[in-house]
Amino acid sequence: MTDFSTQLFALLPALAGFGVIIALVAILVFMRAQARRRRALGALYRGADALEHDLKECRARLERAHASMNVAPGVPAAGEADARTAVDAALRELLGHRLWLRDQAADAGQRELDTALAALDRARAALGQQLAALDSAQRALETAVRERIEDLSQR
């Protein structure tokens, strides 16, 4: 054997070890990316479920609020149709997002998934603020109705 082939033969185990290390790092990076993707998809599905629950809760609360303001049976309270339309539109939009998840999520990039998740989080936060405002208005309305009933009963 020549001097060069002897040196090359001596380096083969080191090169093989280096190749194995590179392969393991590549596998680790790939597995980590897949785990991040699975977490993002899971969070999107859970977030969509939670948003749907929040929207249905909002609709129920609005119905209760409008029922307490209703002055005549069968006549919608002021703003009731607009509120129902807004909640129904939000539910239809959510259905569109669920269809995107079903049809496109497998091919979506991580950036798209992260963007969708951020948008879902913003929508839930905004709805949470609206629900808090609705709760406050409902309490104020109940207080006003109670006070009015007390005034009428004292007369």
C-alpha positions in Angstrom: 0.0 0.0 0.0 1.1 3.5 -0.6 1.5 6.1 2.0 -1.6 8.0 0.8 -3.9 4.9 0.8 -2.7 4.0 4.3 -3.6 7.5 5.5 -6.9 7.4 3.7 -7.6 4.0 5.2 -6.8 5.3 8.6 -9.3 8.3 8.1 -12.2 6.1 7.0 -13.5 5.4 10.5 -13.4 9.1 11.4 -15.2 10.0 8.2 -17.8 7.4 8.8 -18.3 8.6 12.3 -18.6 12.2 11.0 -21.2 11.0 8.5 -23.2 9.3 11.2 -23.1 12.5 13.3 -24.3 14.6 10.3 -27.1 12.1 9.6 -28.2 12.1 13.3 -28.3 15.9 13.4 -30.3 15.9 10.2 -32.8 13.4 11.6 -33.0 15.4 14.9 -33.7 18.6 13.0 -36.4 16.9 10.9 -38.1 15.3 13.9 -38.1 18.6 15.7 -39.7 20.4 12.7 -42.3 17.6 12.5 -43.1 17.9 16.2 -43.5 21.7 15.9 -45.8 21.2 13.0 -47.9 18.6 14.9 -48.1 21.1 17.9 -49.2 23.9 15.5 -51.9 21.7 13.9 -53.2 20.5 17.3 -53.3 24.1 18.5 -55.2 25.1 15.4 -57.8 22.4 15.8 -58.2 23.1 19.6 -58.4 26.8 18.9 -61.0 26.3 16.2 -63.1 24.2 18.7 -62.7 26.8 21.4 -63.6 29.7 19.0 -66.7 27.8 17.9 -67.7 27.2 21.6 -67.1 30.9 22.3 -69.2 32.0 19.3 -72.1 29.7 20.3 -71.8 31.0 23.9 -71.9 34.6 22.5 -75.1 33.7 20.5 -76.8 32.3 23.6 -75.9 35.3 25.7 -77.1 37.7 23.0 -80.4 35.8 22.8 -80.8 36.1 26.6 -80.0 39.8 26.5 -82.4 40.4 23.6 -85.1 38.3 25.3 -84.9 40.5 28.4 -85.2 43.6 26.2 -88.1 42.2 24.2 -91.2 44.3 24.6 -93.6 42.3 22.5 -93.6 38.5 21.8 -92.6 37.8 18.2 -91.1 41.2 17.7 -87.3 41.2 17.6 -85.5 43.5 20.0 -83.4 46.3 18.6 -80.1 45.0 17.1 -81.1 41.3 17.5 -81.0 40.6 13.7 -77.7 42.3 13.3 -76.2 40.4 16.3 -77.4 37.1 15.0 -76.1 37.9 11.5 -72.7 38.8 12.9 -72.4 35.6 14.9 -73.6 33.5 12.0 -71.1 35.1 9.7 -68.3 34.4 12.2 -69.4 30.8 12.4 -69.4 30.5 8.6 -65.9 32.0 8.4 -64.8 29.5 11.0 -66.2 26.7 8.9 -64.1 28.1 6.0 -61.0 27.9 8.2 -61.9 24.3 9.2 -62.2 23.4 5.6 -58.8 24.9 4.9 -57.4 22.9 7.7 -58.9 19.7 6.3 -57.9 20.3 2.7 -54.7 22.4 2.9 -53.0 22.0 6.3 -51.1 18.9 5.2 -49.4 20.9 2.4 -49.1 24.2 4.3 -45.8 25.5 5.4 -44.9 26.2 9.0 -45.2 30.0 8.4 -48.7 29.5 7.1 -49.7 27.4 10.1 -48.1 30.0 12.5 -49.9 32.8 10.8 -53.3 31.0 11.0 -52.7 30.2 14.6 -51.9 33.8 15.4 -55.0 35.0 13.6 -57.1 32.5 15.5 -55.6 33.7 18.8 -56.4 37.3 17.9 -60.0 36.4 17.0 -60.5 34.6 20.3 -59.0 37.5 22.2 -61.3 40.0 20.4 -64.3 37.8 21.0 -63.3 37.5 24.7 -63.4 41.3 25.0 -66.8 41.4 23.3 -68.1 38.7 25.7 -66.8 40.7 28.7 -68.5 43.8 27.4 -71.7 41.8 26.8 -71.6 40.5 30.4 -71.2 44.0 31.7 -74.1 45.2 29.6 -76.2 42.3 30.7 -75.5 43.0 34.4 -76.4 46.7 33.9 -79.6 45.7 32.1 -80.6 43.3 34.9 -79.8 46.0 37.5 -81.9 48.5 35.6 -84.8 46.1 35.2 -84.7 45.2 38.9 -84.7 48.8 39.9 -87.6 49.6 37.6 -89.6 46.7 39.0 -88.8 47.9 42.6 -90.0 51.5 41.6 -93.2 50.2 40.1 -93.9 48.0 43.1 -93.5 50.9 45.5 -96.1 53.0 43.7 
